Amino acid sequence: MNPNQKEIEEKRGGSGKVGKPLLRVLQGEVLERPPIWIMRQAGRYLPEYRQLRARSKSFLDFCYAPALAAEAVFQPLRRFPLDAAILFSDILVVPDALGRSVSFVEGEGPRLDPLIAEDVWRFGEPEKAIQRLAPVYETVERIKAGLDDDIALIGFAGAPWTVATYMLQGEGGEKDRARKAVYQRPADVDALLDLLVETTARHLAAQVEAGADCLQIFESWAEGMPPPLFERAIVRPTQKLMARLRGLGVSVPVIGFPRGAGAQIAAYARATGVDAIGLDTSVDPAWAREALPSGMALQGNLDPLLLTLGGDALSHGADQVLAGFRGAPHIFNLGHGITPDADPAHVAALVTRVKDGV
């Protein structure tokens, strides 16, 4: 073995096997040092991103500009030896492509025309939505062409319920209005979820066709759901999404991230068909390893706040996460997205801690 090949294999976990570390873990392999990527690793905490973002009139325009979106993906990879790139886009490109009005208010978040204010719900067709999303798939192609061979490319979409929540109430925040709609207009909400299942499956399949190595489904609004509603609005639509995705011939691994689901993560992991589970900050690794299917890859779950503090607090937090998942197939990540006030120097220190133990 030549020195260069040995160095490459050591960076991939030291097992002597060649392959992208993140994909190996998603296949159930336990590596000596887990691969690491960071949710929202391309974004406002990087000064170069803020300069790049200023070149687009709106955030949605930025998402639909393949050259700019791809450049945003490469920025953190130039700074940090991360093991994955993730597509730069937004979960709300799907309702936008379905003909709903979507905008982003600086400092406040997304805004849509709320469905709950309308008597009749009208949408575009999934096939036309995928055509509208062609710039996103071009972004995937650009990223894939520029990645090193050992870096995995992650595609993503919002889960049906999470996207439906934004569409129903017109914004994020408290989910009570969206949950009330399930009780008040169950047939309409079921039809909306089915539409989102079909459109999202095609959206994810198109990302894989363009070069994505694996996928993540963001279920950002899973918190506080009573079990019957969790089953109806989250588990069943995700089951349908996974079945449709596999029916479209997509075989790559899928990470489900049911943020805030608590103990219901166990039912989600067993019933939905996802291959791995992303864990939010509140989940105890010991509980997850006991409650979730044996051998399932787990991702997470450092507190993002530690990247604003750095120092001993960050080192201690990283070591706790590493210890909690040691011996399991583990992808190191945060328990939620990196915040705009995170210090890039602290991100560099974290990546070094995870990869080299120092």
Secondary structure as the mmCIF struct_conf table of DSSP 4:
data_model
#
loop_
_struct_conf.conf_type_id
_struct_conf.id
_struct_conf.beg_label_comp_id
_struct_conf.beg_label_asym_id
_struct_conf.beg_label_seq_id
_struct_conf.end_label_comp_id
_struct_conf.end_label_asym_id
_struct_conf.end_label_seq_id
HELX_RH_AL_P HELX_RH_AL_P1 PRO A 3 LYS A 11
TURN_TY1_P TURN_TY1_P1 ARG A 12 GLY A 13
BEND BEND1 GLY A 14 GLY A 16
BEND BEND2 GLY A 19 GLY A 19
HELX_RH_AL_P HELX_RH_AL_P2 PRO A 21 LEU A 26
TURN_TY1_P TURN_TY1_P2 GLN A 27 GLY A 28
HELX_LH_PP_P HELX_LH_PP_P1 GLU A 29 LEU A 31
BEND BEND3 GLU A 32 ARG A 33
STRN STRN1 ILE A 36 ILE A 36
TURN_TY1_P TURN_TY1_P3 MET A 39 ARG A 40
BEND BEND4 ALA A 42 GLY A 43
TURN_TY1_P TURN_TY1_P4 ARG A 44 TYR A 45
BEND BEND5 LEU A 46 LEU A 46
HELX_RH_AL_P HELX_RH_AL_P3 PRO A 47 ARG A 53
TURN_TY1_P TURN_TY1_P5 ALA A 54 ARG A 55
BEND BEND6 SER A 56 SER A 58
HELX_RH_AL_P HELX_RH_AL_P4 PHE A 59 CYS A 63
TURN_TY1_P TURN_TY1_P6 TYR A 64 TYR A 64
HELX_RH_AL_P HELX_RH_AL_P5 PRO A 66 ARG A 79
BEND BEND7 PHE A 80 PHE A 80
BEND BEND8 ASP A 83 ASP A 83
STRN STRN2 ALA A 84 ILE A 86
TURN_TY1_P TURN_TY1_P7 ILE A 91 LEU A 92
HELX_RH_AL_P HELX_RH_AL_P6 VAL A 93 ALA A 97
TURN_TY1_P TURN_TY1_P8 LEU A 98 GLY A 99
STRN STRN3 VAL A 102 VAL A 105
TURN_TY1_P TURN_TY1_P9 GLU A 106 GLU A 108
STRN STRN4 GLY A 109 LEU A 112
HELX_RH_3T_P HELX_RH_3T_P1 LEU A 115 ALA A 117
BEND BEND9 ASP A 119 VAL A 120
HELX_RH_AL_P HELX_RH_AL_P7 PRO A 126 ARG A 132
TURN_TY1_P TURN_TY1_P10 LEU A 133 LEU A 133
HELX_RH_AL_P HELX_RH_AL_P8 ALA A 134 GLY A 146
BEND BEND10 LEU A 147 LEU A 147
TURN_TY1_P TURN_TY1_P11 ASP A 149 ASP A 150
STRN STRN5 ALA A 152 GLY A 158
HELX_RH_AL_P HELX_RH_AL_P9 PRO A 160 GLN A 169
BEND BEND11 GLY A 170 GLY A 173
HELX_RH_AL_P HELX_RH_AL_P10 ASP A 176 GLN A 184
BEND BEND12 ARG A 185 ARG A 185
HELX_RH_AL_P HELX_RH_AL_P11 PRO A 186 ALA A 210
TURN_TY1_P TURN_TY1_P12 GLY A 211 GLY A 211
BEND BEND13 ASP A 213 ASP A 213
STRN STRN6 CYS A 214 GLU A 219
TURN_TY1_P TURN_TY1_P13 SER A 220 TRP A 221
TURN_TY1_P TURN_TY1_P14 GLU A 223 GLY A 224
HELX_RH_AL_P HELX_RH_AL_P12 PRO A 227 PHE A 230
HELX_RH_PI_P HELX_RH_PI_P1 GLU A 231 VAL A 235
HELX_RH_AL_P HELX_RH_AL_P13 ARG A 236 GLY A 247
TURN_TY1_P TURN_TY1_P15 LEU A 248 GLY A 249
BEND BEND14 VAL A 252 VAL A 252
STRN STRN7 VAL A 254 PRO A 258
TURN_TY1_P TURN_TY1_P16 ARG A 259 GLY A 260
HELX_RH_3T_P HELX_RH_3T_P2 GLY A 262 GLN A 264
HELX_RH_AL_P HELX_RH_AL_P14 ILE A 265 ALA A 271
BEND BEND15 THR A 272 THR A 272
BEND BEND16 ASP A 275 ASP A 275
STRN STRN8 ALA A 276 GLY A 278
TURN_TY1_P TURN_TY1_P17 THR A 281 SER A 282
HELX_RH_AL_P HELX_RH_AL_P15 PRO A 285 ALA A 291
BEND BEND17 LEU A 292 LEU A 292
HELX_LH_PP_P HELX_LH_PP_P2 PRO A 293 PRO A 293
TURN_TY1_P TURN_TY1_P18 SER A 294 GLY A 295
STRN STRN9 ALA A 297 LEU A 302
TURN_TY1_P TURN_TY1_P19 PRO A 304 LEU A 305
HELX_RH_AL_P HELX_RH_AL_P16 LEU A 306 LEU A 309
HELX_RH_AL_P HELX_RH_AL_P17 GLY A 311 PHE A 325
TURN_TY1_P TURN_TY1_P20 ARG A 326 GLY A 327
BEND BEND18 ALA A 328 ALA A 328
STRN STRN10 HIS A 330 LEU A 334
BEND BEND19 GLY A 335 HIS A 336
HELX_LH_PP_P HELX_LH_PP_P3 GLY A 337 THR A 339
TURN_TY1_P TURN_TY1_P21 PRO A 340 ASP A 341
HELX_RH_AL_P HELX_RH_AL_P18 PRO A 344 ASP A 356
#
